């Protein structure tokens, strides 16, 4: 399976809230990656893990892993591997605030794609 196909698979899982499956697909990509996109992919893996923790009731695990994901995602350019980062970062920040303060949760983050060349 090509890297683009694997990324498409991971995004489909993520956006369908199948976070464990998204984590598995993203981790496969992360293992193969070298260079500057590796930290970004690690952040996506961590984000999927955090949301999986939340889905199983592990709020503290979700909060902890989400913090690490936010650090890795903050370093990525605004459009990396075709993923629009600005709305993703905003969603992650909203989730961080909600998990830290016990506020009601915002909508789940989504991985929105831009046109690929």
Secondary structure, 3 states (H helix, E strand, C coil): CCHHHHHHHHHHHHHCCCHHHHHHHHHHHHHHCCCCHHHHHHHHHHHHHHHHHHHCCCHHHHHHHHHHHHHHHHCCCCEECCEEHHHHHHHHHHHHHHHHHCCCCCCCCCCCECCCC
